[in-house]
Amino acid sequence: MTGQGEPADHEWVDEGPVVRPYAVTGGRARPVTGTFDLISLVTSTREDVGSESGLGPEHVAIVGLCQRVLSVAEIAAHLDLPVGSVRVLLGDLVARSLVQVREPSATPAGLPDDSVFEAVLNGLRAL
């Protein structure tokens, strides 16, 4: 209620109803599977998930977005959701085999190991 006895419905609307992140994830803070780094790459395994029961609109949106490869950070930006919520939703989708997630490799291909960098530093110090 506003100060004049009118309902304050307009305060809860920003181009559509506001849904809190915990409502999107059903109150869950951790994914059922996976950890999902910000730069993990996500790809849909199917084009249409309309027949899947138990999926929310955010799940369907992720599958639609990931018809092309996107990172977890990009998905969060497209959906305007916190990364933590996106991770929970991705866990649901991975458990149903609706998306594939490629985690970043520990050592990026083509980069030298630490011994090369140490040798360069030692050479610079010797100058």
N, C-alpha and C positions, 0 to 999 in steps of 0.2 A: 504494500500500500504506500502511496505517496503521502506527503504531508496533508493533502487536501481530501483524503479518503478515496482516491481513485487507484485502481490496481496499477502496479508498476510493471506490467507485462513488457512494455517497450524497453525496459532496462535489461531484459534477459534475451533480447533479440538483436542479432547483428547479421542482417541479410539471411535470416533463417534461425531456427532454434539453436541455442548454444548447448553442446553436449560436452560434459567434462571428460577428460581423458580416461579417468577410472571407469566411467560408464561404458566407454568404447571397448575397454578390455575386460569388462565384467569384474572389475575390482582387482584384477591380477596385476602384479608388478613385475613378474618374471615370465619369460617364455617357457612353454612346456618342453621345448627342445631347442638347443643351440644358444649361442651367445651373441652373434651378429655384430661384428665390428662395423664402424661407420662406413668403411670403404668396401665392405663385403658386397659382392655383385649378385643381384637377384634376377632370375628369369622365370617366367611362367612356364608351366609344363602343359597347360591347356589354354585354349582360347576362350572358352565359354564355361562359366561355373554356375550358370543360372539354375541348373538342376541340383546342385549341392544344397543340402539342408543344413541349417545351423550356422550359415555364414552371414555376417553382418555386411552392411553396405561398404564398410572400410575394407573388409577382406576382398570383396568383389572388385573394389577400386584398385587394390594392390595388384590383383591378378591382371586386370586390364592395363594398368600402367606398365607392368613388367613383361608385356609382349616384346618390348625391347629391353635390353639389359640396363638396369639402374642400380645405383648404390643405395644402401640403407638410408644415407643422409638425403639423397635426392627424393626417395619415396616420402620421407618425413616432410620435406619441403613442399612437395606436390600436394600432399594431403593436409598440410598445415596442422600436423600432430607432433607431439614430442617424440623424440627418438625412442624413448623407453616404451611408449605405447606401440610404436611401429614394430619394435622387436617382439613384443608379446603377440601381435597379430601375425607376424612372420612365422613365429613358432607354431601357431595354429595351422598355417598354410603348409609348412614343411611337414608337419605330422600327417597331413592329408595328401601329401605328395602333389600339391598344386603349384608349388614353386620349388626351384632349385637355388641353393645359395652357395656361391664360391667364396670361401674365406680367403683373405689376402695371404700370400705365402710368407713364411717367416723371413726368408732371404730372397728378395726380389731377384729374378733371373738377370744375369748380365752384370751385376754389381760385384766388385771385388770384395773379398773378406776383410776383416779388420786388420790383418797383418800388413796389407798394402797401405792402408791409411796410417798405420803406425810408422812404417818406413818413410812415408812422405813427411810426416811430422818430424821424425828424427833428422831427415835431410834438411828440412827448413831450419831446425834449431842449430844444425852444424854450420849454417851460413854465417 
